[in-house]
Amino acid sequence: MPAILYIVKPQHLLYNSIMSAKNESSVIATNKKAYHDYFIEETYEAGIVLEGSEVKSLRAHNVSFVDSYVRIEGYNVYVVNLHISPYEKGSFYNPPAKRERRLLLTKREINKLRAMVERKGNTLVPTKLYFKQSLVKVEVGVAKGKHTYDKREDLRKKSIEENNRRYED
């Protein structure tokens, strides 16, 4: 009786592990100040136009959301004042740290965002910057400003939750 051999192809196993690793997204930075100052009503995922050295700088987490906001101009959407530090090992030409960067959204999404912003009290803020596979994405939030008493209430709730967590352990 001939022996039966089972051949396992390691390429399939390798392919599955690579694909699962590519589907994960890694967060580069989160705009905590936006969540403190605004009620985020809705979020959209947008691509961002970057240069090569900027992507390398983002991989090192050299980014700051201080005073950044999103502006709609015609059918173009820009993120303004997003500070991406120049890449240390870059060439003599590094793009400016606080330049306007174009966001990539569909025309339908841009029209929807424009309609939401035209309502009283709404604005657009970048809330998160992350890698999705090998692409850099920005999460844009439609935000409504908080009053000071709303901020105090949120801080009170946070401190109560922290105390409860501390004493449960």
C-alpha positions in Angstrom: 0.0 0.0 0.0 1.5 3.4 -1.0 2.1 6.0 1.7 0.0 9.1 1.5 1.9 12.3 1.8 0.3 15.6 2.8 2.1 18.6 1.5 1.4 21.9 3.3 2.2 24.9 1.2 3.7 27.6 3.5 2.9 30.3 0.9 -0.8 30.2 1.9 0.0 30.5 5.6 2.4 33.3 4.9 0.0 35.1 2.6 -2.8 35.0 5.2 -0.6 36.4 7.9 0.6 39.2 5.6 -2.9 40.1 4.6 -4.1 40.2 8.2 -1.2 42.5 9.1 -2.0 44.8 6.1 -5.7 45.1 7.0 -4.8 46.5 10.4 -4.6 50.3 10.8 -2.1 51.9 13.1 -3.0 55.3 14.6 -0.3 57.9 14.2 -1.9 60.7 16.3 -5.2 61.7 17.8 -6.6 65.2 18.3 -7.6 65.0 21.9 -8.1 68.8 22.0 -10.9 68.4 19.4 -12.8 65.9 21.5 -12.4 68.3 24.5 -13.5 71.5 22.7 -16.2 70.1 20.4 -19.0 67.6 20.1 -18.0 65.4 17.2 -21.3 64.6 15.3 -20.0 62.6 12.3 -16.6 61.5 11.0 -15.3 60.9 7.5 -12.2 59.2 6.2 -10.1 61.1 3.8 -6.8 60.5 2.0 -4.1 63.2 2.3 -1.6 64.3 -0.3 1.9 64.1 1.1 5.4 64.1 -0.1 7.8 61.2 0.6 9.8 62.8 3.4 6.5 63.7 5.2 5.4 60.1 5.2 8.7 59.1 6.8 8.3 61.8 9.4 4.7 60.5 10.2 6.1 57.0 10.6 8.2 58.5 13.4 5.0 60.1 14.9 6.4 63.7 14.4 3.0 65.4 14.0 1.0 68.0 15.9 -2.7 69.0 15.6 -2.4 72.3 17.4 -4.7 74.9 15.8 -5.4 72.7 12.8 -8.7 72.8 11.0 -10.3 71.7 7.7 -11.3 74.2 5.0 -13.5 73.6 1.9 -12.6 75.7 -1.1 -14.7 75.0 -4.2 -14.4 71.2 -4.7 -11.1 71.0 -2.9 -10.7 70.3 0.8 -7.6 71.3 2.7 -6.3 70.7 6.2 -4.6 73.9 7.5 -2.0 74.2 10.2 -1.3 70.5 10.5 2.3 70.5 11.7 4.4 67.6 10.3 8.0 68.1 11.4 10.7 67.9 8.7 12.3 64.5 8.3 15.7 64.6 10.0 17.5 62.5 7.5 15.8 64.2 4.5 17.5 66.0 1.7 18.1 69.8 1.5 14.5 70.2 0.3 12.0 69.4 2.9 8.5 70.8 2.6 7.4 73.4 5.1 6.1 72.0 8.4 2.8 73.9 8.4 1.7 74.0 4.8 -1.9 73.4 3.5 -2.4 69.7 2.5 -5.1 68.6 0.2 -7.6 66.0 1.4 -9.0 63.4 -1.0 -12.8 63.1 -0.8 -15.5 62.3 -3.3 -17.6 65.1 -4.7 -20.7 63.7 -2.8 -18.8 63.7 0.5 -17.6 67.3 -0.1 -21.1 68.5 -0.9 -22.4 66.7 2.3 -19.7 68.3 4.4 -20.3 71.8 2.9 -24.0 71.5 3.8 -23.2 70.5 7.3 -20.7 73.3 7.8 -23.2 75.9 6.5 -25.4 75.1 9.4 -24.9 77.4 12.3 -22.2 76.4 14.8 -20.6 73.5 12.8 -17.0 73.3 11.8 -14.6 70.7 10.4 -11.6 69.4 12.4 -9.1 66.7 11.9 -9.6 64.1 14.7 -7.2 61.3 13.8 -4.3 60.5 11.6 -3.5 56.9 10.8 -2.1 54.4 8.4 -4.5 52.2 6.6 -2.4 49.5 4.9 0.4 51.7 3.5 -1.7 54.8 2.9 -2.1 57.8 5.3 -5.6 58.7 6.2 -7.2 61.6 8.1 -10.4 61.3 10.0 -12.3 64.5 9.6 -15.0 65.3 12.1 -18.0 67.5 11.8 -17.9 69.3 15.1 -20.1 71.6 17.1 -18.5 73.8 19.8 -18.9 73.0 23.5 -19.7 75.5 26.2 -17.6 75.6 29.3 -20.2 73.9 31.5 -20.2 71.0 29.0 -16.4 70.7 29.3 -16.6 70.7 33.1 -19.3 68.0 33.0 -17.2 65.8 30.8 -14.2 66.2 33.1 -16.4 65.3 36.1 -17.6 62.2 34.3 -14.0 61.2 33.4 -12.7 61.6 36.9 -15.7 59.5 38.3 -14.9 56.7 35.8 -11.2 56.8 36.7 -12.0 56.6 40.4 -14.4 53.7 39.8 -11.7 51.8 37.8 -9.1 52.5 40.4 -11.2 51.1 43.3 -12.5 48.1 41.3 -9.0 46.7 40.9 
